[in-house]
Structure formats: C-alpha cells, structure tokens
Amino acid sequence: MTYKKEDLYFLHIRHAGGKALYRNILNHYFYPENKDLTLEEYSGKHQGWHSEIDEKTYIICVVREPIQSICSLMMNTLYENLKKEFESDENIQKGFVDIVKSKKFFHNFQCISILSEGGFDYGTRYAFNVNENLLEERMSRINLFVSQDFLRNNMDWVSDKIALDFGLDKLEIKTVNQNEFTNPKTKDLYMSLTGQQKDEVSQYLKYDYMAYDYVKRKGY
C-alpha cells in the first residue's frame, strides 16, 4: 500500500529524538517549502493519539531509553524550576529518585503520549493506571516505530522506508550518527546515576520500558 502525504501522523513524544527525525527526514519529504517551521507546528503540539487516526493513517513514533528520557526532561524543559528548588545540579542528582517518585508526570512519561488523546499537560497527564492491553494494541498499530538509538545510527534506513511507503524519491541522506545526548547536562545527570537509583526509578517507568523493549525486540 502506498500512502498519501495527508495520511502521515507523527506521534511525537517529548525528549525521545523526534526533532532529529523531523529535521533530517520529515521536513524534506513532506514540508520542503517550509523548512523553517518548528517541529511542534507539524506534530500536533504533542497531542498524543489523535482522535482522527483511522485505518488509513500512517503513524510514525520514536521512543527513548526511559531513564535517559527522564534525565532529558529534567535538564531541559524543567531545569529552571528544578534548579530553583534544589539549588544545584548535584542536588538534583542526589534527589533524583525522590523527584521522580513525587512528581507523577514523570511516571511512564513516554507511553502516555501513545495512550492520551488530549493535549500535553505536565500537571494532569498521570499514567500510573495504564491500560496495558490498549498500549499493546496501539504499539502494534504504529507503522514505523523505532528507538532513538536506532534512529541515530540508521537515519538512511528510516528515510528509505518512508520514501518506499509513500512512493517518494529517496533522499540522498547519510547516516546521522548523532550524539546520544544533545545537552551536556542531560549526559552528566544520566552518567552520574547509580545502578540503585536507576533500579528504584524503573518501577515508575514500567510501561515506558514495555514500549522501549517492544521496539528493541523488533530490531529497531
């Protein structure tokens, strides 16, 4: 089946690598006349599982190793607020487990974008009571579902796959081996975490790991 441009739906999950997909591929295939427009203008402003998705919709989604995603969220979007509360990056690292435990919007942060049909709201989009069957159903519905680390090292494969599915001329694109962390503070936080801290936080990311493991098992 060959899809049309209007069939595309980029289910963008924050802090999972979607900007790289947009800048290197989607922008060139689907929006060549508007290269300066921001990602959010074409991602439904992170609206999750859009109500108009149907059997004709071609869904693309990128997920990231869950603790890396949380570190990115902390050290980018929420950094200024956390810095005011904890005064230093070192204190954020020390309080990492308590921060994730106490602030429920961290819980299963990525998979809620697959489950939610509403807008993005840090304060209300709690995902602790996840419908596991619905999550599995929706993950299996996504046409192109890859991990951030796969995307980083296989940008050319992803580009060719999209070109084939939409009947487009292939881009002349080289594999973009991006850094795993675009923000040094995110890397510093992630690398400073102990194994015990990661284990303690993992209980709040059960379904994010379910999504991440799902794509990794498929080789993506």
Residue frames as a rotation matrix with the C-alpha (Angstrom) as fourth column:
MET 1
0.575 0.818 0.000 0.00
0.818 -0.575 0.000 0.00
0.000 0.000 -1.000 0.00
THR 2
-0.557 -0.707 0.436 1.26
0.701 -0.682 -0.210 3.46
0.446 0.188 0.875 -0.94
TYR 3
0.081 0.559 -0.825 0.29
0.901 -0.396 -0.180 6.23
-0.427 -0.728 -0.536 1.46
LYS 4
0.361 0.115 0.925 -0.51
0.590 -0.797 -0.132 9.86
0.722 0.594 -0.355 0.68
LYS 5
-0.629 -0.668 0.398 1.07
0.170 -0.618 -0.768 12.87
0.758 -0.415 0.502 2.36
GLU 6
-0.176 0.647 0.742 -2.13
-0.767 -0.562 0.309 13.60
0.617 -0.515 0.595 4.26
ASP 7
0.652 0.384 -0.654 -2.04
0.008 0.858 0.513 10.07
0.758 -0.340 0.556 5.74
LEU 8
-0.304 -0.913 -0.274 1.07
0.371 0.151 -0.916 10.91
0.878 -0.380 0.292 7.79
TYR 9
0.820 0.393 0.415 0.76
-0.208 -0.471 0.857 11.34
0.533 -0.790 -0.304 11.55
PHE 10
-0.263 -0.953 -0.153 3.93
0.073 0.139 -0.988 11.91
0.962 -0.271 0.033 13.54
LEU 11
0.825 0.507 -0.249 3.15
0.228 0.105 0.968 10.84
0.517 -0.855 -0.029 17.09
HIS 12
-0.012 -0.923 0.385 5.83
-0.070 -0.384 -0.921 12.95
0.997 -0.038 -0.060 18.73
ILE 13
0.754 0.105 -0.649 6.97
0.605 0.277 0.747 12.01
0.258 -0.955 0.145 22.23
ARG 14
0.812 -0.441 0.383 8.94
-0.476 -0.879 -0.004 14.73
0.338 -0.179 -0.924 24.00
HIS 15
0.193 -0.871 0.452 12.61
-0.944 -0.040 0.327 14.09
-0.267 -0.490 -0.830 24.74
ALA 16
0.493 0.033 0.869 12.75
-0.035 0.999 -0.017 10.94
-0.869 -0.022 0.494 22.62
GLY 17
-0.517 -0.811 0.274 14.61
0.291 0.135 0.947 12.03
-0.805 0.570 0.166 19.46
GLY 18
0.334 0.795 0.505 11.76
0.775 0.074 -0.628 13.33
-0.537 0.601 -0.592 17.35
LYS 19
0.650 -0.110 -0.752 13.47
-0.274 -0.957 -0.097 16.58
-0.709 0.269 -0.652 16.42
ALA 20
-0.481 -0.877 -0.015 16.23
-0.398 0.203 0.895 14.67
-0.782 0.436 -0.446 14.62
LEU 21
-0.409 0.435 0.802 13.62
0.720 0.694 -0.009 12.74
-0.560 0.574 -0.597 12.63
TYR 22
0.665 0.722 -0.192 11.85
0.491 -0.616 -0.615 15.95
-0.563 0.315 -0.764 11.69
ARG 23
0.426 -0.538 -0.727 14.95
-0.480 -0.816 0.323 17.95
-0.767 0.211 -0.606 10.72
ASN 24
-0.562 -0.826 0.036 16.66
-0.458 0.347 0.818 15.21
-0.689 0.444 -0.573 8.74
ILE 25
-0.896 0.220 0.386 13.74
0.404 0.765 0.502 13.43
-0.185 0.606 -0.774 7.09
LEU 26
-0.057 0.998 0.027 10.14
0.907 0.063 -0.417 14.56
-0.418 0.001 -0.908 7.57
ASN 27
0.174 0.075 -0.982 10.89
0.006 -0.997 -0.076 18.19
-0.985 0.007 -0.174 6.85
HIS 28
-0.676 -0.556 -0.483 12.43
-0.473 -0.175 0.863 17.31
-0.565 0.813 -0.145 3.47
TYR 29
-0.894 0.347 0.285 9.86
0.447 0.750 0.488 14.75
-0.044 0.563 -0.825 2.34
PHE 30
-0.125 0.990 -0.064 6.69
0.992 0.126 0.014 16.44
0.022 -0.062 -0.998 3.48
TYR 31
0.772 0.425 -0.472 7.36
0.494 -0.869 0.026 20.13
-0.400 -0.253 -0.881 4.05
PRO 32
-0.077 -0.931 0.358 10.14
0.990 -0.029 0.139 21.21
-0.119 0.365 0.923 1.65
GLU 33
-0.028 0.112 0.993 8.64
0.502 -0.858 0.111 24.64
0.864 0.502 -0.033 1.16
ASN 34
0.705 0.359 0.611 8.51
-0.327 -0.601 0.730 25.34
0.629 -0.714 -0.306 4.89
LYS 35
0.176 -0.722 -0.669 11.89
0.464 0.660 -0.590 24.28
0.868 -0.207 0.452 6.24
ASP 36
-0.713 -0.508 0.482 11.94
-0.113 -0.596 -0.795 26.94
0.692 -0.622 0.367 8.94
LEU 37
0.304 0.889 0.341 8.73
-0.623 -0.085 0.777 25.89
0.720 -0.449 0.528 10.63
THR 38
-0.421 -0.490 0.764 9.12
-0.907 0.226 -0.355 24.35
0.001 -0.842 -0.539 14.06
LEU 39
-0.941 0.013 -0.339 8.57
0.001 0.999 0.038 20.73
0.339 0.036 -0.940 14.93
GLU 40
-0.736 0.669 -0.099 5.55
0.252 0.136 -0.958 21.50
-0.628 -0.730 -0.269 17.09
GLU 41
-0.307 0.643 -0.702 3.71
-0.774 -0.598 -0.209 23.08
-0.554 0.479 0.681 14.19
TYR 42
-0.110 0.234 -0.966 3.68
-0.832 0.510 0.219 19.68
0.543 0.828 0.139 12.49
SER 43
-0.839 -0.223 -0.497 3.44
0.033 0.890 -0.455 17.35
0.544 -0.398 -0.739 15.43
GLY 44
0.167 0.979 -0.119 0.03
0.322 0.060 0.945 18.37
0.932 -0.196 -0.305 16.69
LYS 45
-0.068 -0.301 0.951 1.78
-0.725 -0.640 -0.254 20.03
0.685 -0.707 -0.175 19.63
HIS 46
-0.906 -0.418 -0.074 2.27
-0.280 0.721 -0.634 16.63
0.318 -0.553 -0.770 21.27
GLN 47
-0.150 0.957 0.247 -1.41
-0.979 -0.179 0.101 15.71
0.141 -0.227 0.964 21.21
GLY 48
-0.505 -0.074 0.860 -0.79
-0.460 0.866 -0.195 12.01
-0.730 -0.494 -0.472 21.56
TRP 49
-0.790 0.264 0.553 -3.13
0.518 0.770 0.373 9.53
-0.327 0.581 -0.745 19.89
HIS 50
-0.861 0.411 -0.301 -5.18
-0.476 -0.859 0.187 11.86
-0.182 0.304 0.935 17.73
SER 51
-0.228 0.887 0.402 -8.92
-0.220 0.355 -0.909 11.20
-0.948 -0.296 0.114 17.60
GLU 52
0.565 0.477 -0.673 -8.90
-0.717 -0.121 -0.687 11.24
-0.409 0.871 0.273 13.78
ILE 53
-0.636 -0.771 -0.041 -6.42
-0.718 0.572 0.397 8.35
-0.282 0.282 -0.917 13.42
ASP 54
0.576 0.804 0.146 -8.04
-0.666 0.565 -0.487 5.67
-0.474 0.183 0.861 11.29
GLU 55
0.597 -0.313 0.739 -7.04
0.327 0.936 0.133 2.63
-0.733 0.162 0.661 9.23
LYS 56
0.790 -0.282 0.545 -5.54
0.511 -0.191 -0.838 4.87
0.340 0.940 -0.006 6.50
THR 57
0.871 -0.429 0.239 -3.26
-0.488 -0.812 0.320 6.81
0.057 -0.396 -0.917 8.88
TYR 58
0.424 -0.840 -0.340 0.48
0.439 0.519 -0.734 6.19
0.792 0.162 0.588 8.67
ILE 59
0.979 0.005 0.203 1.84
-0.177 -0.467 0.867 6.63
0.099 -0.884 -0.456 12.20
ILE 60
0.147 -0.981 -0.127 5.50
0.268 0.163 -0.949 7.30
0.952 0.105 0.287 12.97
CYS 61
0.930 0.147 0.337 6.82
-0.274 -0.334 0.902 7.29
0.245 -0.931 -0.270 16.54
VAL 62
-0.044 -0.979 -0.200 10.23
-0.033 0.201 -0.979 7.38
0.998 -0.037 -0.041 18.27
VAL 63
0.964 0.264 0.014 10.85
-0.031 0.060 0.998 6.19
0.262 -0.963 0.066 21.84
ARG 64
0.112 -0.959 0.261 13.95
-0.555 -0.279 -0.784 6.50
0.824 -0.057 -0.563 24.00
GLU 65
-0.405 -0.308 -0.861 15.60
0.559 0.662 -0.499 4.57
0.724 -0.683 -0.096 26.82
PRO 66
0.475 0.880 -0.002 13.23
0.593 -0.319 0.739 5.66
0.650 -0.352 -0.674 29.62
ILE 67
0.476 -0.321 -0.819 15.70
0.747 -0.344 0.569 6.95
-0.464 -0.882 0.076 32.21
GLN 68
-0.689 -0.687 0.230 17.55
0.694 -0.534 0.484 8.92
-0.210 0.493 0.845 29.53
SER 69
-0.222 0.710 0.668 14.22
0.575 -0.458 0.678 10.46
0.788 0.535 -0.307 28.57
ILE 70
0.731 0.490 -0.476 13.53
0.654 -0.302 0.694 11.49
0.196 -0.818 -0.541 32.17
CYS 71
-0.049 -0.840 -0.540 17.01
0.776 -0.372 0.509 12.98
-0.629 -0.395 0.670 32.51
SER 72
-0.731 -0.186 0.657 16.45
0.634 -0.543 0.552 14.97
0.254 0.819 0.514 29.32
LEU 73
0.274 0.922 0.272 13.10
0.586 -0.385 0.713 16.24
0.762 -0.036 -0.647 30.59
MET 74
0.639 -0.057 -0.767 14.67
0.732 -0.261 0.629 17.32
-0.236 -0.964 -0.125 33.88
MET 75
-0.169 -0.890 -0.424 17.70
0.621 -0.430 0.655 19.06
-0.765 -0.153 0.626 32.42
ASN 76
-0.839 -0.022 0.544 15.88
0.483 -0.492 0.724 20.81
0.251 0.870 0.424 29.58
THR 77
-0.135 0.900 0.414 12.18
0.295 -0.362 0.884 21.60
0.946 0.241 -0.217 29.93
LEU 78
0.788 0.564 -0.246 12.07
0.340 -0.066 0.938 21.51
0.513 -0.823 -0.244 33.74
TYR 79
-0.049 -0.953 -0.298 15.62
0.814 0.134 -0.565 22.57
0.578 -0.270 0.770 34.52
GLU 80
-0.523 -0.189 0.831 14.99
-0.105 -0.953 -0.283 26.14
0.846 -0.235 0.478 35.67
ASN 81
0.471 0.777 0.417 12.26
-0.594 -0.071 0.801 25.08
0.652 -0.625 0.428 38.09
LEU 82
0.798 -0.222 -0.561 14.34
0.450 0.838 0.308 22.22
0.402 -0.498 0.769 39.48
LYS 83
-0.257 -0.954 0.157 17.38
0.615 -0.286 -0.735 24.45
0.746 -0.093 0.660 39.82
LYS 84
-0.208 0.265 0.941 15.37
-0.528 -0.841 0.120 26.90
0.823 -0.472 0.315 41.91
GLU 85
0.772 0.626 0.110 14.06
-0.454 0.422 0.785 24.10
0.445 -0.656 0.610 44.10
PHE 86
0.886 -0.420 -0.198 17.29
0.464 0.811 0.356 22.11
0.011 -0.407 0.913 44.53
GLU 87
0.797 -0.486 -0.358 19.85
-0.264 -0.814 0.517 24.91
-0.543 -0.318 -0.777 44.02
SER 88
-0.189 -0.925 -0.330 22.44
-0.849 -0.015 0.529 22.82
-0.494 0.380 -0.782 42.15
ASP 89
0.213 0.171 -0.962 22.83
-0.787 0.613 -0.065 20.05
0.578 0.771 0.265 39.59
GLU 90
-0.772 -0.570 -0.282 24.47
-0.269 0.694 -0.668 17.93
0.576 -0.440 -0.689 42.27
ASN 91
-0.731 0.559 0.391 21.39
-0.432 0.064 -0.900 18.19
-0.528 -0.827 0.194 44.47
ILE 92
0.241 0.792 -0.561 19.17
-0.966 0.139 -0.218 17.26
-0.095 0.595 0.798 41.53
GLN 93
-0.174 -0.407 -0.897 21.29
-0.513 0.815 -0.270 14.13
0.840 0.413 -0.351 41.07
LYS 94
-0.968 -0.235 0.083 21.12
-0.181 0.432 -0.884 13.27
0.172 -0.871 -0.461 44.76
GLY 95
-0.504 0.848 0.165 17.38
-0.418 -0.073 -0.905 13.77
-0.756 -0.525 0.391 44.84
PHE 96
-0.764 0.134 -0.631 16.72
-0.619 0.122 0.776 12.06
0.181 0.983 -0.010 41.50
VAL 97
-0.801 0.463 -0.379 14.70
0.437 0.885 0.157 9.15
0.408 -0.040 -0.912 42.90
ASP 98
-0.491 0.628 -0.604 12.58
0.612 -0.245 -0.752 11.34
-0.620 -0.739 -0.264 45.17
ILE 99
-0.621 0.244 -0.745 11.92
-0.529 -0.832 0.169 13.80
-0.579 0.498 0.646 42.35
VAL 100
-0.772 0.318 -0.551 10.63
-0.384 0.457 0.802 11.06
0.507 0.830 -0.231 40.04
LYS 101
-0.726 0.484 -0.488 8.66
0.653 0.708 -0.269 9.40
0.216 -0.514 -0.830 42.84
SER 102
-0.486 0.518 -0.704 6.94
0.488 -0.508 -0.710 12.59
-0.725 -0.689 -0.006 43.99
LYS 103
-0.358 0.331 -0.873 6.16
-0.648 -0.762 -0.023 14.19
-0.672 0.557 0.487 40.62
LYS 104
0.035 0.468 0.883 3.73
0.107 0.877 -0.469 11.89
-0.994 0.111 -0.019 38.88
PHE 105
0.810 0.278 -0.516 4.09
-0.450 -0.270 -0.851 13.39
-0.376 0.922 -0.094 35.42
PHE 106
-0.253 -0.935 -0.251 7.42
-0.956 0.201 0.213 11.51
-0.148 0.293 -0.944 35.22
HIS 107
-0.311 0.127 0.942 5.65
-0.283 0.934 -0.220 8.19
-0.907 -0.335 -0.254 35.68
ASN 108
-0.138 0.199 0.970 5.54
0.758 0.652 -0.026 6.31
-0.637 0.732 -0.241 32.37
PHE 109
-0.139 0.017 -0.990 6.18
-0.119 -0.993 -0.001 9.65
-0.983 0.117 0.140 30.72
GLN 110
-0.840 -0.288 -0.461 6.55
-0.457 -0.084 0.885 8.34
-0.293 0.954 -0.061 27.16
CYS 111
-0.866 0.482 0.134 3.77
0.493 0.776 0.393 5.79
0.085 0.406 -0.910 26.90
ILE 112
-0.200 0.838 -0.508 1.16
0.487 -0.365 -0.793 8.30
-0.850 -0.406 -0.335 27.99
SER 113
-0.432 0.010 -0.902 1.66
-0.633 -0.716 0.295 10.04
-0.643 0.698 0.316 24.64
ILE 114
-0.940 0.115 -0.322 0.60
-0.165 0.673 0.721 6.79
0.300 0.731 -0.613 22.99
LEU 115
-0.602 0.723 -0.339 -2.41
0.798 0.564 -0.215 6.43
0.035 -0.400 -0.916 25.28
SER 116
-0.355 0.462 -0.812 -3.57
0.347 -0.742 -0.574 10.02
-0.868 -0.486 0.103 25.70
GLU 117
-0.108 0.402 0.909 -5.94
0.982 -0.098 0.161 11.67
0.154 0.910 -0.384 23.24
GLY 118
0.863 0.431 -0.262 -5.65
0.485 -0.853 0.193 15.09
-0.141 -0.294 -0.946 24.89
GLY 119
0.666 -0.625 0.408 -3.14
-0.215 -0.684 -0.697 17.91
0.714 0.376 -0.590 24.87
PHE 120
-0.080 -0.812 -0.578 0.13
0.588 0.430 -0.685 17.82
0.805 -0.395 0.443 26.75
ASP 121
0.534 0.276 0.799 -0.18
-0.465 -0.694 0.550 18.84
0.706 -0.666 -0.242 30.39
TYR 122
-0.500 -0.831 -0.243 2.57
-0.196 0.382 -0.903 18.15
0.844 -0.404 -0.354 32.91
GLY 123
-0.712 0.165 0.683 0.14
-0.701 -0.233 -0.674 18.53
0.048 -0.958 0.282 35.79
THR 124
0.121 0.926 0.357 -2.69
-0.872 0.271 -0.408 16.20
-0.474 -0.261 0.841 34.78
ARG 125
0.477 0.113 -0.871 -1.39
-0.727 0.608 -0.319 13.53
0.494 0.786 0.372 32.44
TYR 126
-0.192 -0.487 0.852 -0.71
-0.867 0.490 0.085 10.84
-0.459 -0.723 -0.517 35.02
ALA 127
0.117 0.173 -0.978 -0.19
-0.815 0.579 0.004 7.39
0.567 0.797 0.209 33.54
PHE 128
-0.659 -0.477 0.581 0.11
-0.739 0.554 -0.383 5.13
-0.139 -0.682 -0.718 36.55
ASN 129
-0.068 0.708 0.703 -3.15
-0.158 0.688 -0.708 3.31
-0.985 -0.159 0.065 35.79
VAL 130
-0.547 -0.271 -0.792 -2.11
-0.791 -0.141 0.595 2.27
-0.273 0.952 -0.137 32.31
ASN 131
0.661 0.710 0.242 -4.38
-0.490 0.653 -0.577 0.10
-0.568 0.263 0.780 30.18
GLU 132
-0.294 -0.914 0.278 -1.75
-0.375 0.378 0.847 -2.45
-0.879 0.145 -0.454 29.16
ASN 133
-0.081 0.335 0.939 -3.93
0.706 0.684 -0.183 -4.10
-0.704 0.648 -0.292 26.52
LEU 134
0.903 0.427 -0.043 -4.64
0.295 -0.692 -0.659 -0.74
-0.311 0.582 -0.751 24.89
LEU 135
0.366 -0.857 -0.364 -0.94
-0.641 -0.515 0.570 0.13
-0.675 0.025 -0.737 24.95
GLU 136
-0.455 -0.530 0.715 -0.06
0.094 0.770 0.631 -3.15
-0.885 0.354 -0.301 23.21
GLU 137
0.325 0.685 0.652 -2.82
0.784 0.190 -0.591 -2.62
-0.529 0.703 -0.475 20.64
ARG 138
0.947 0.065 -0.314 -1.65
-0.071 -0.913 -0.402 0.88
-0.313 0.403 -0.860 19.80
MET 139
0.021 -0.997 -0.068 2.03
-0.551 -0.068 0.832 -0.04
-0.834 0.020 -0.551 19.65
SER 140
-0.388 -0.135 0.912 1.20
0.472 0.820 0.323 -2.77
-0.791 0.556 -0.255 17.13
ARG 141
0.640 0.715 0.283 -0.76
0.649 -0.305 -0.697 -0.19
-0.412 0.630 -0.659 15.09
ILE 142
0.502 -0.506 -0.702 2.21
-0.378 -0.858 0.348 2.18
-0.778 0.091 -0.622 14.65
ASN 143
0.999 -0.033 -0.019 3.60
-0.005 0.373 -0.928 1.81
0.038 0.927 0.372 11.14
LEU 144
0.221 -0.973 0.058 7.15
0.267 0.003 -0.964 2.98
0.938 0.229 0.260 11.83
PHE 145
0.952 0.155 0.265 8.11
-0.234 -0.193 0.953 2.58
0.199 -0.969 -0.147 15.49
VAL 146
0.316 -0.927 -0.200 11.81
0.424 0.327 -0.845 3.00
0.849 0.182 0.497 16.31
SER 147
0.601 -0.246 -0.760 14.08
0.747 -0.167 0.644 3.77
-0.285 -0.955 0.084 19.23
GLN 148
0.905 -0.301 -0.300 16.18
-0.321 -0.947 -0.020 6.91
-0.278 0.114 -0.954 19.42
ASP 149
0.025 -0.977 0.210 19.42
-0.428 0.180 0.886 4.92
-0.904 -0.112 -0.413 19.35
PHE 150
-0.026 0.038 0.999 18.31
0.747 0.665 -0.006 3.05
-0.664 0.746 -0.046 16.20
LEU 151
0.878 0.431 0.210 17.32
0.463 -0.650 -0.603 6.31
-0.124 0.627 -0.770 14.53
ARG 152
0.635 -0.682 -0.363 20.65
-0.431 -0.702 0.567 7.95
-0.642 -0.203 -0.739 15.34
ASN 153
-0.354 -0.902 0.248 22.61
-0.379 0.381 0.843 5.25
-0.855 0.205 -0.476 13.56
ASN 154
-0.623 0.206 0.755 20.15
0.649 0.674 0.352 4.29
-0.437 0.709 -0.553 10.81
MET 155
-0.181 0.545 -0.818 18.77
-0.185 -0.836 -0.516 7.57
-0.966 0.058 0.252 9.54
ASP 156
-0.685 -0.132 -0.717 19.28
-0.716 -0.059 0.695 6.44
-0.134 0.989 -0.054 5.96
TRP 157
-0.920 0.379 -0.098 17.25
0.357 0.915 0.187 3.24
0.161 0.137 -0.977 6.51
VAL 158
-0.315 0.832 -0.456 14.39
0.571 -0.218 -0.792 5.19
-0.758 -0.510 -0.406 8.11
SER 159
-0.312 0.135 -0.940 14.47
-0.547 -0.835 0.062 7.68
-0.777 0.534 0.335 5.24
ASP 160
-0.879 -0.073 -0.471 14.34
-0.450 0.454 0.769 4.92
0.158 0.888 -0.432 2.62
LYS 161
-0.773 0.629 -0.083 11.49
0.615 0.710 -0.343 3.18
-0.156 -0.316 -0.936 4.45
ILE 162
-0.133 0.729 -0.672 9.37
0.182 -0.648 -0.739 6.34
-0.974 -0.221 -0.047 4.45
ALA 163
-0.482 -0.116 -0.869 10.17
-0.746 -0.467 0.476 7.01
-0.460 0.877 0.138 0.78
LEU 164
-0.977 0.101 -0.188 9.12
-0.014 0.847 0.531 3.48
0.212 0.521 -0.827 -0.15
ASP 165
-0.569 0.798 -0.198 5.87
0.731 0.380 -0.567 3.58
-0.377 -0.467 -0.800 1.85
PHE 166
0.147 0.632 -0.761 4.85
0.141 -0.775 -0.616 6.97
-0.979 -0.016 -0.203 0.42
GLY 167
0.501 0.040 0.865 6.10
0.831 0.258 -0.493 6.43
-0.243 0.965 0.096 -3.14
LEU 168
0.913 -0.222 -0.342 8.62
-0.217 -0.975 0.052 9.29
-0.344 0.027 -0.938 -2.88
ASP 169
0.568 -0.818 -0.093 12.03
0.023 0.129 -0.991 9.76
0.822 0.561 0.092 -4.44
LYS 170
0.589 -0.382 -0.713 14.67
0.802 0.385 0.456 8.77
0.100 -0.840 0.533 -1.91
LEU 171
0.937 -0.346 0.037 16.67
-0.345 -0.907 0.241 11.47
-0.050 -0.238 -0.970 -0.22
GLU 172
0.287 -0.929 -0.234 20.42
0.233 0.305 -0.923 11.49
0.929 0.211 0.304 -0.60
ILE 173
0.674 0.047 0.737 21.00
-0.653 -0.430 0.624 11.15
0.346 -0.902 -0.259 3.11
LYS 174
-0.297 -0.816 -0.495 23.93
-0.186 0.558 -0.808 9.80
0.936 -0.148 -0.318 5.03
THR 175
0.319 0.362 -0.876 23.56
0.737 0.486 0.469 8.07
0.595 -0.796 -0.112 8.37
VAL 176
0.184 -0.184 0.966 23.47
-0.405 -0.909 -0.096 10.78
0.896 -0.374 -0.241 11.02
ASN 177
0.042 -0.252 -0.967 25.38
0.709 0.689 -0.149 9.41
0.704 -0.679 0.207 13.98
GLN 178
0.345 0.192 0.919 24.18
-0.280 -0.913 0.296 12.00
0.896 -0.359 -0.261 16.44
ASN 179
-0.816 -0.529 0.233 25.42
-0.329 0.094 -0.940 12.27
0.476 -0.843 -0.250 19.97
GLU 180
-0.450 0.649 -0.613 23.29
0.709 0.677 0.198 10.30
0.544 -0.346 -0.765 22.37
PHE 181
0.234 0.462 -0.856 22.85
0.867 -0.497 -0.031 13.47
-0.439 -0.735 -0.517 24.43
THR 182
0.196 -0.123 0.973 22.48
0.698 -0.680 -0.226 16.89
0.689 0.723 -0.047 22.83
ASN 183
0.651 0.040 0.758 22.60
-0.417 -0.815 0.402 18.64
0.634 -0.578 -0.514 26.19
PRO 184
-0.357 -0.885 -0.300 25.76
-0.147 0.371 -0.917 18.01
0.923 -0.283 -0.262 28.29
LYS 185
-0.534 0.198 0.822 23.74
-0.842 -0.203 -0.499 18.44
0.068 -0.959 0.275 31.48
THR 186
0.629 0.773 -0.081 21.50
-0.774 0.633 0.034 15.55
0.077 0.042 0.996 30.48
LYS 187
0.408 -0.574 -0.710 24.52
-0.060 0.759 -0.648 13.35
0.911 0.307 0.275 29.90
ASP 188
-0.608 -0.688 0.397 26.13
-0.407 -0.160 -0.900 14.41
0.682 -0.708 -0.183 33.19
LEU 189
-0.086 0.661 0.745 22.97
-0.988 0.037 -0.147 13.58
-0.125 -0.749 0.651 35.13
TYR 190
0.805 0.449 -0.388 22.45
-0.526 0.843 -0.114 10.21
0.276 0.296 0.915 33.44
MET 191
0.203 -0.824 -0.530 26.08
-0.009 0.539 -0.842 9.17
0.979 0.176 0.102 33.82
SER 192
-0.601 -0.455 0.657 26.12
-0.592 -0.299 -0.748 10.17
0.537 -0.839 -0.089 37.49
LEU 193
0.395 0.847 0.357 23.18
-0.894 0.264 0.363 7.96
0.213 -0.462 0.861 38.44
THR 194
-0.632 -0.575 0.520 23.99
-0.704 0.707 -0.073 4.81
-0.326 -0.412 -0.851 40.37
GLY 195
-0.796 0.326 -0.510 22.62
-0.064 0.792 0.607 1.41
0.602 0.516 -0.610 39.50
GLN 196
-0.683 0.551 -0.480 20.49
0.701 0.307 -0.644 1.54
-0.207 -0.776 -0.596 42.62
GLN 197
-0.537 0.480 -0.693 18.98
-0.250 -0.876 -0.413 4.87
-0.805 -0.048 0.591 41.62
LYS 198
-0.664 0.262 -0.701 18.12
-0.723 0.018 0.691 3.53
0.193 0.965 0.177 38.18
ASP 199
-0.802 0.365 -0.473 16.57
0.353 0.928 0.116 0.39
0.481 -0.074 -0.873 39.67
GLU 200
-0.629 0.570 -0.529 14.44
0.515 -0.203 -0.833 2.42
-0.582 -0.796 -0.166 42.09
VAL 201
-0.485 0.424 -0.765 13.19
-0.572 -0.815 -0.089 4.74
-0.662 0.394 0.638 39.35
SER 202
-0.935 0.042 -0.352 12.42
-0.282 0.512 0.811 1.88
0.214 0.858 -0.467 36.94
GLN 203
-0.692 0.717 -0.088 9.32
0.663 0.581 -0.472 0.91
-0.287 -0.385 -0.877 38.92
TYR 204
-0.008 0.683 -0.730 7.75
0.098 -0.726 -0.681 4.21
-0.995 -0.077 -0.061 37.85
LEU 205
-0.187 -0.170 -0.967 8.67
-0.888 -0.392 0.241 3.60
-0.420 0.904 -0.077 34.21
LYS 206
-0.331 0.056 0.942 7.34
-0.028 0.997 -0.069 0.06
-0.943 -0.049 -0.329 33.80
TYR 207
0.543 0.675 0.499 5.26
0.477 0.241 -0.845 0.80
-0.691 0.697 -0.191 30.72
ASP 208
0.669 -0.458 -0.585 7.85
-0.690 -0.676 -0.260 3.08
-0.277 0.577 -0.768 29.16
TYR 209
-0.455 -0.847 0.276 10.22
-0.686 0.531 0.498 0.11
-0.568 0.038 -0.822 29.33
MET 210
0.014 0.558 0.830 7.49
0.311 0.786 -0.534 -2.03
-0.950 0.266 -0.162 27.83
ALA 211
0.921 0.338 -0.193 7.36
-0.036 -0.420 -0.907 0.30
-0.388 0.842 -0.375 24.81
TYR 212
0.292 -0.903 -0.315 11.14
-0.930 -0.345 0.129 0.59
-0.225 0.255 -0.940 24.56
ASP 213
-0.478 -0.456 0.751 11.63
-0.359 0.882 0.307 -3.18
-0.802 -0.122 -0.585 24.81
TYR 214
0.484 0.756 0.441 8.90
0.204 0.393 -0.897 -3.68
-0.851 0.524 0.036 22.21
VAL 215
0.900 -0.157 -0.407 10.83
-0.433 -0.437 -0.788 -1.78
-0.055 0.886 -0.461 19.53
LYS 216
-0.062 -0.991 0.119 14.19
-0.964 0.090 0.248 -3.23
-0.257 -0.099 -0.961 20.57
ARG 217
-0.127 0.089 0.988 12.87
-0.096 0.990 -0.101 -6.78
-0.987 -0.108 -0.118 20.24
LYS 218
0.804 0.501 0.322 11.89
0.291 0.141 -0.946 -5.94
-0.519 0.854 -0.032 16.67
GLY 219
0.084 -0.901 0.426 15.40
0.977 0.158 0.141 -4.77
-0.194 0.405 0.894 15.97
TYR 220
0.190 0.076 0.979 14.59
0.525 -0.850 -0.036 -1.08
0.829 0.521 -0.202 15.97
